[in-house]
């Protein structure tokens, strides 16, 4: 039998993360047309990474619509919380450091690492 889609494939093996969908419903929110529209509207209104502008004065195209205040699964915060436009680097590195209370990494005027 040749499977025509993933739905045609059955397995007796348990899911790697059996409770992930039920415990983290926000994962499905990111795939919704409503979120895609909201993301598009944010990136259209503010096309440049706010952290790149604030930290370096450099204009870098943003590709991530980031929740300024982490929603942590709160549906109201997810849909109505304020967004900011970020580049992938700032979203995946600096924003995560901020959210975990760690200092930002950077370099001084001579190029030596700071913030550790």
Buried (B, 14 or more C-beta within 10 A) or exposed (E): EEEEEEEEEEEEEEEEEEEEEEEEEBEEBEEEEEBEEBBEEBBEEBEBBBBBBEEEEEEBEBBBBBBEEBBEEBEEBBEEEEBBBBBEBBBEBBBEEBEEEEEBEEEEEEEEEEEE
